[in-house]
């Protein structure tokens, strides 16, 4: 794809923007100083999307001075998102100043310049905010809207008098003209267009300073200002940590964090003006659950990491998006772990990042971490678990391989070498290799350039091991040759072998040490691969678990790998369930996430009511010991993991129809008058359980709680319950709410995904998205969640008979950004169908025998 940066390289934007809430329009002027490159031509081309350029002027600047170049024609090419300024005079490479006056729109979809609505003092009010990543700066002003086109920005913004106004840099001047503030901001650092941002409206803030004097503020709408304290404290400490870790001071005078009532993603790292979905920044002691409080800390740490890794040094093109997102998704754990060591976040990393990546990357229609992008609409399709979770997992693997200090020092070298510039993945490898003196490029090339990952089949007997690696795929109908063409360098990470990295398809050797029964690969679970052991050795490892001789990371690893191997047909699921019997005394929350997650998968994919009933006694028995230990109420001295585990155990007991647990749930819901009457950590279980067993009266009470709530987390929690009823009239009612003001645009995907997860609502949800596709396209058509609709539908199906209807509909609405998700959906339906075909009868027999 030809890039406009090849023809014009901007250096500075003088930008004046005048948005108008009443007419939902923007008017502006931009003065772009830059250099024409490439061949002589009779036009200059810039990005624009749905803008009307009303005037244009070109000035050539050279040693002789300046002279005007007549613009004879302005042509808009909306299919290419371009405006072309045509001239009679030949334009030769050199320095130019281009001035354009233009008109545009404030759009309801949450991109470009858009409104955020909220209630205050009984009135509906609006913030005006921006979201320019990945390529929506062109919605707000003509520009070269590509990451490599870095420039400085001088922004002047017109906004209503007496409203707060925030942008990337501090205010330089502010005057009042005709009842409006005219605010000019300090010049930004040299940065990409997608990082420019502004927000204005009725907001208040909390303020603190780092020990280096950087002013940090958390902005929110008036009723939510008080809930910014936690994020403010995390932000100050995290900035101080990154200053030390990167050995480069945060380069701006201030750092603002803004909680927006409407926001499509979780947060956005605009330099010095970081925007968040409210749920990802605000912590309300009466309404915020412990998992969400932890999530807030990690999102703040993630976005602040981008101020260096992404903003200071930026990928050259979206092919290397993972350089931004994968790294930030790794270091958010490092930073948050330093602030809250008792959270033991690296154990959660295995479940929340590695396992998420491994599930998506086990499909034929995955993509490499480094993925070619040929059309702007394709960019949205790579903001996924490969760029984020697999990216962070290979970074974690590399950091373990190099060692903490060498890895950190390599990053420092990389950031200093490329500050205010753009890079490709190989630039990072070069820096790490230079500092560590290890073959980083050779080690990492296959992991980032090739899709997928290996499973290592391990035969262990008689003091010997025989290992064989092959690409791991969940779908037995997939073409393995299509994904993997090279052998991965697999870090074995075993204390029982002298081998460090497996660089061949097969490896044979002797087990070292005096305890061959403890032979386990991938100790600590930093390697991005799965292991399938022969049954005899798996039984020996199970004995280690049963005897309490295996640490959390390794317990996690063998259980997760065994279940995933069963889903793919390497073994049978009853073997995985027998292994899980060794976990009778398990008390670690991340391990329980694996246990309950796989039981949930069995219920969902096998999709049989008699099997569900047979699983209930097994679930009650599995939960009993921890249920007794933890109880319902938080204990003063209990660990962070126990607080996380309690909702998991109660949820398993509830879905298994544990009568005492159901009685408490029903009583607590009956007694409650407002959400604050229930523990924030337990509301989700209570709401969803009463919905599963409830009627219209229950629905009405939950809906009233939803409509009365000012907590975004609470509304999402309640949406999971409101979509969890079994009565057709109530599932239809919940779906009908999606197109009303009851559901914010940012929450639509939750309602649809949760509806598909409800076996009683999935058929209605399938009909609903077909009927309402045009409406979805119009309102959230550029949102990442829109392109995941095929996956939402596919996950609910485990019969190949659904494929013709699935293909017929999505092929009729196909567009570039939907294609990968659509193909992944086909695979999901296929592998779930095959898993059910293979193991359904055996699972029925297994659970029947548990009674």
Secondary structure as UniProt FT lines:
FT   HELIX           4..6
FT   STRAND          8..20
FT   TURN            21..24
FT   STRAND          25..36
FT   STRAND          41..47
FT   STRAND          52..62
FT   TURN            63..64
FT   STRAND          65..69
FT   STRAND          71..77
FT   HELIX           78..80
FT   STRAND          82..91
FT   STRAND          94..105
FT   STRAND          112..120
FT   TURN            121..122
FT   STRAND          123..131
FT   TURN            133..136
FT   HELIX           137..139
FT   TURN            147..148
FT   STRAND          151..160
FT   TURN            161..162
FT   STRAND          164..167
FT   STRAND          171..177
FT   TURN            178..179
FT   STRAND          180..185
FT   HELIX           193..195
FT   STRAND          198..201
FT   STRAND          203..209
FT   TURN            211..212
FT   STRAND          215..221
FT   HELIX           222..228
FT   HELIX           229..246
FT   STRAND          254..260
FT   STRAND          267..268
FT   TURN            271..272
FT   STRAND          273..277
FT   HELIX           278..280
FT   TURN            285..287
FT   HELIX           290..306
FT   TURN            307..308
FT   TURN            310..312
FT   STRAND          313..315
FT   HELIX           318..320
FT   HELIX           321..339
FT   HELIX           341..343
FT   HELIX           345..349
FT   HELIX           350..354
FT   HELIX           355..360
FT   TURN            361..362
FT   TURN            364..365
FT   HELIX           376..382
FT   HELIX           386..390
FT   HELIX           391..402
FT   HELIX           404..418
FT   TURN            419..420
FT   STRAND          421..423
FT   HELIX           425..436
FT   HELIX           440..449
FT   STRAND          454..461
FT   TURN            462..463
FT   STRAND          464..471
FT   TURN            476..477
FT   HELIX           480..483
FT   STRAND          490..491
FT   TURN            495..496
FT   STRAND          501..502
FT   STRAND          506..510
FT   HELIX           516..518
FT   TURN            523..524
FT   STRAND          530..533
FT   HELIX           535..546
FT   TURN            547..548
FT   HELIX           552..567
FT   TURN            568..569
FT   HELIX           573..580
FT   HELIX           581..583
FT   TURN            584..585
FT   HELIX           589..606
FT   HELIX           609..630
FT   TURN            636..637
FT   HELIX           640..655
FT   TURN            656..657
FT   HELIX           659..671
FT   HELIX           675..677
FT   TURN            680..682
FT   HELIX           683..692
FT   HELIX           696..708
FT   HELIX           712..722
FT   HELIX           728..736
FT   HELIX           737..739
FT   TURN            741..742
FT   HELIX           745..747
FT   HELIX           748..757
FT   TURN            759..761
FT   HELIX           762..771
FT   HELIX           773..780
FT   TURN            781..782
FT   HELIX           784..788
FT   HELIX           789..795
FT   HELIX           800..802
FT   HELIX           803..812
FT   HELIX           816..848
FT   TURN            849..850
//
